[in-house]
Amino acid sequence: MNDSLRRLGLLLWRLVPANPILVRVVHGASRRVRHLWVRFAYLTFLLLVVLVFIVSSGETGGATLSEMAKNASTIFMVASIAQLLLMCFLAPVFTAGAITQERDAQTFNILISTPLSNAQIVLGSLMSRLYFVFMLLLAGLPIFLMLMVYGGVTFSQIVQSFAIAGCTATLTGTLAICISMIGVGTRRTILSFYVMIGLYLLLIYALGQWAGTWIDEAPANTAGQRLSWLAPYHPFLSLDVALNRVPAPDVALLAGRGSIARLLLAYPHHAYVFITLVVSAGMVVVAVFFVRQPKEGEVGILKAVFARISGREIGDRRRKPRNVWNNPVAWREARSRASAATRGFLNVILIGGGLIAAISLVVFHMEGAPVVNTAERLAVVVMVELGLVLLAATNTAATAMTKEKESQTMDLLLTTPLTSRYIVWGKLRGLVTFTLPLIAIPSGTMLVFGVHGLFAPAGRRVVPIEAALEIALIMFAYAAAACLFALTVSLHSRKTVRAVMISVGSVVFVCVILTVIGNAISEGGRLGGAFAAPFAPFTGVRMLADPTALFDSPAQFAAAGQDKLRLWSAIGTVAASTVYLAFIAAGYRSMVHNFDRVMRRQSAQM
């Protein structure tokens, strides 16, 4: 008995604490300056969120204790949401990069040839990356604890908020590892995962706000909202319960439901933690069975069966002839490489989801919904689509140069007669072309409502007809700027994961700062806000889709005059687009000028 327990303890010790992969990554990578800067950027973002809301709350030295407690509760809520949002996107980057780096460095085959078990490989890869994510959570703990000084925030709320964020990071990280172990094309894992996470969070949260999913037994909050039965399966819905924004029903009120349903609905935030941990454990078990299965470039049982059915030889690869553009680098990025990131399933999700949202908005408006409600929903849809466009553009551009370096095709490209200007312009043109179908969806949605406004009565017009052209122009400028920035980061980086982390983090940070500044400048019922709004991405598209958001009341909106508002918004859109395009031109020239120097320096350091 003692011998069996000793063996079990030794097995568990080697599985996680003494796991060679975990020890190697934690002792080696944790000392890098890059991770110090990641933690610094994470804490800076949280501090900025807290400071911005402290300033915007108007808290002064003469505030009462109740006012200070209320402000602290609001700031804690915003900081918790920001922390959870960061966990949803940082965890896949770290964990998906674990397998990607091993395969790009061609060390994964060496790893599976060692005596390490499948469980050690999976858990070591997972825990070594989640270690950095959990360190980020712990680094932000003092910021949340400081809010307890003002009152209004309890220690149990902080624990619940961190538990939800940590379990969400574990779930997304485990799923990323599972996909990386099972699937092929790991460079597409990060982008695919971002899109799937974003759509899941948005769609399920939107359903949670629909009264059809609310529980009748749950009490309503001050805004009339009730608990949704989707709360145990969504991090932000369960966080609303943990923050007391949406009350959960008492167990006694759920007597008519099953025992499991009573526990899920009475304690949705605890249920979410339990469900995510169980699902994560299940995905770890699944990933264990695929570690030493045939991967990319190898022939498995299913491939052999499909090859025999289709009449092809095993390993036979055929494709139809394709017409290449005058600039083959641009064609390769737009058609062959960049489009591969969203081909098939993702392409259907991005474009098909946008079409479904547009049709739903049109039907909603045609059924007699108030114009104000239609405009608000249109603004939300367009902002979500802008976020997906920027995310897809940044992610794809961040891998444009690093994938060439990791696959060692950059050296081959540099031996051709192609100049640096030709290569950089081809990359940038192909990446921007890749985003055009995604930009067409929100522009087309705006065009439908603009055309409807030409024939509808004055009281039923949602947006002017020129708003479709304005939003296409400004979104093109935003996407091109994101592509150029991420392409520049990719040029100066050697690894795909590092380039993606820096690019996505910087774009998110800049968008948040510009949105906060843009909202502060634009709101208040001033016509100048219509001119300034397009300089901030999300503020600009919100203003174009819902001009009434600039004003405190419909009376102020009517008094300002629609014609003046349309004129100022058009001028602001053109001015903002010109500024962004000027930034793109300057960045392009700088990138061309530094291209050869950067490539020589990186070649010398290899």
C-alpha angles and dihedrals in degrees: 000000000000090000091053092049090048091052092047091050091048090050092052091045092054092043098063120350096043095029106142093219092050093046092047096050097041095046095040111031095035090067094057119112090229092069090048089057091047090055090045092052091047093051092043090054093050092046092050091051091051094045094047092053092044089055094042091049089066093226112173136181090265095058117125123241092253091053091048091049091049092050091047090052091051093047091048090052093052093045091049091051091048091049092049091048091052091050091054091059105030097053096059091048093055097040100040088050091059094072095029093059092047092052096041090052088046091235097116093084089050089050094055091047091062123091089257113124123236090252091053091052094048097042093041092052092045100044094042089060097038087053089071091046092051090048088057090053093050091046090058095048095092090057091058094042091055089061089063089070090073094048126231091093123084129202091240090058090052091049092049092047092051092044092054092046093047094047091047089053090048092050096048092042093050092048090050091051091047092051091046091052095045104034137056132231096052093184087071093051096086096050093042091049093049092053094046093047092047094049093046093050093046100042097044092044090050090051089049089059091053114099090223090073096047122114114241093212093055118096118240123245125228091281092052094252122141134199115279122221086232092067096096089056101046126065098214095045090051090045089057088060093046090052092048091241091124117027120226120224121253117257091242091060091057096059092123093061132075122276094253092046090051092055093045094050098038094049106022095156092053091043091053091055091049095045094049092050092049093047091047091052090049092052091049089056091049092049091051091064093053101049096096097028119114110286135187113333093017127103117238132185095268092048091051092049094048090046091053093047093048092046094239126132117252109269092016111146121192133170137173119259113265133204111242122210124241087262105052092189090059092046091050092053096044101038110018109028110017095040090052088069092065102024120132114349097019092046089055091048097049100041099025092048090051092051092049091050091049093050091047091053092050092049090046091053095043091055089065103267115163115269091236092058092046091050092049092051092044090053092050092049093048092048091051090050090049090052091052091047092051092044094050093044094048094045095048095045092048090062096043096094102022094056088056091052095045093048089044093234093120090076089052091048092051092054091062123087089255112125126221090253091053093049097045093044091048092051093047095045093048093049094049090047088053091060096049096086089050092050091049092067099063090037091053091048091053090046091055092054091043093054090045089054091058091064102027124091117268093258093054100052113116105181134358119256095248091059090082092059092043094051091047091052096046095043089050089054092048093049093046091050091050090049092050094048094047090045090054091050090048091053092054095042129077100197128058096221093053092048092049093048094049094043098046093041093049094046092049091047094049092046092051093049093045091047093052091048093042093051091049092051099039102045122081104070098278122142088219087068089066088058096046099042098078091060088071111060103221095032090052098052091043090054093048092049097039112021091175089070088078092064133064094224140010088250091061090047092052092045093053092060125237095236093056091045092051091049095050093045091051092050091046092049093052092045094048092046090050091052093049092046090049088052089050092050092049092046091048092053091048092049093050091048094051098037099095094041093051093047093049092048092050091046090052092051095051 
